[in-house]
Amino acid sequence: MNLSEFIEKVRDNSDLQNALDELVIDAKLQEATELNNSGAEKQANYLIGFSPSEEELDRLYKNLVEGVADCDSFVSDEIVVWFRMENGEGEWPLVKNMSDQEIENIARICSFKLAYDPYAIDSDFEDVEILSCEVLYDGITFSEELQVGLRVKNDELVGSPAPIIKFKLSKPVAPEEFLRSVWNSSVRLLTKASASLGHEECYTGDEDGNSSVLDVEEVDNIVLALKEAHLFVGKTFGFDQMSDGISIGSDWLELKS
């Protein structure tokens, strides 16, 4: 894009305008801060003096858009969370207690429980409802491409659950704030043999804050990789189903075709 197009795009979007203002201030660009003009005109004068190429303007605009998407002012009613459940509580399943079917399909011993706590954020979340949950990746079946999931290695169950779920909400919210409201969700592991002996489930969750919100480009790339590896689930569940706890093996994988 040329300079006029760039200024017009930025002028029409207050978030982008603020981002560019902060970029200029943070860089302590004397040419810009000495100007008496404000807003888009100030940035236009700065950019004219800088004489950027169209390629540089394209790159700057892209960086501004990505930066705004990462900041708290960005809101959405569709949010994709990649849970990284690397912390456990309880007895980790032993391979010797797993049946051949469970070893072949580890998801058979796993269930996902959604924990949604809007009150953990602020009063603005009290009326935000989760309308649906689309499972993109079960987080259990090991992915060579993503290097996540569970697998049996040297007669031990290794790895950690990392499901990817797209949430449809009743109204737009800041993605990072929504992430904090579902942080306590968990995957539970229990073999059939252990259940018959009255053993308790092993809970895995994210106590270290490694879960994250994925942007559109990341989702597209990951979904493509999942589909190529035949690991894409693409099954939608209701909020009540996910909150009650849902079997990954029987409810997710068998319906992912």
Buried (B, 14 or more C-beta within 10 A) or exposed (E): BEBEEBBEBBBEBEBBBBBBBEBBEEEEBEEBEEBEEEEBEBBBBBBEEEEBEEEEBBEBBEEBBEBBBEEEEBBBBBBBBBBBBBBBBBBEBEBEBBEEEBBEBBBBBBBBBBBBEBEBBEEEBEEBEBBBBBBBBBBBBBBEEBEBBBBBEEEEBEBBBBBBBBBBBEEBBBBBBBBBBBBBBBBBBBBBBBEEEEBEBBBBBBEEEBBBBBBEEBBEEBBEBBEEBEBBBBBEBEBEBBBEBBBBBEBBBEEBE
